[in-house]
């Protein structure tokens, strides 16, 4: 087998992995290799080499390598928390947002981490790094993964997989710990050598090297204004019950996305959302020239969540629309996932609907076509959100 690396040809035996190739060329890189690119596609190092492909490697200084490093650190931290039994099983630990060179983590309970606890967690993580434990990727059924996360009290992951369309998915094992990640992971924990845990505000941060210096631990200098802004955004999302993607999917399926959009647009540029969610009096907003101009209160549907309003048509937030009715054109899904397209009836020369089905007949084109045959066909009206090229009736 032959592969190409930096315009050079490398001969290897069948069954050779990308990890084996990385060990041969690691001296050519300044920083440790963490993932690979095969014909421009990111792949983990456990994959076998394919004959005739072009291979390149990403280090911890590259953007793709840095993201893989953060994912590996997140899983290593959660594994240490589970083994040390640092918190109760029903408590939810959240790796929230980036602050300077660290990532802020907090609990959903009133309990705050201590310096002694962070020392125990960091010691456990250092031990796992020395053991050089492999990240194992396993394919399993989605329903089995949901049951597994429910048993582990990971309700957010279970709710996220509830609306997954594929019947199978991939999870990662790190020793006895299992979790779901979207993206490439490191080959093993041996590369995750640079990190530090520090207390910060109501939670803690795990500090990692910056992209410019991947082997040097920086000083943690967070922006307090950024922290309070991100915390305010988290409070808003929790009061609106959309703190996770799974909760947003639940609102979309139950038909509450329109009300959620209206309330979000109404409160854009003002600071009335926390007061609206709690039923307090609307504050004065100098940006809008006085009080909030929108007459909404705690009775508004997104705030006071309605029950039993599930609709039969599921609306997805990614991928093509699956709620198309018979006779509807095959348009792509809306970017926000809440809009659906309706069938536009074809009309004759006198403007009256054509007799029979209201759907566009096959084989005919609309009046926007430049073909001469279109003059003898039936034009129709397109909806305002449809481009001219999308209103053509495609032939079978």
Secondary structure, 3 states (H helix, E strand, C coil): CEEEECCEEEECCCCCEHHHHHHHHHHHCCCCEEEEEECCEEECCCCECCCCCEEEEEECCCHHHHHHHHHHHHHHHHHHHHHHCCCCCCCCEEEEEEECCEEEEEECCCCCCCHHHHHHHHHHHHHHHHHCCECEEEEEEHHHHHHHHHHCCCHHHHHHHCCCCCCEEEEEEECCEEECCCCCCCCEHHHCCCCEEEEECCEEEEECCCCCCCCCCCCCCCCHHHHHHHHHHHHHHHHCCCCCHHHHHHHHHCCCHHHHHHHHHHCCCCCCHHHHHHCCCCCEECCCCEECCCCCCCCCCCCCCCCCCCCCCCCCCCCCCCCCCCCCCCCCCCCCCCCCCCCCCEECCCCCECCCCCCCCCCCCCCCCCCHHHHHCCCECCCCCCCHHHHCCCCC
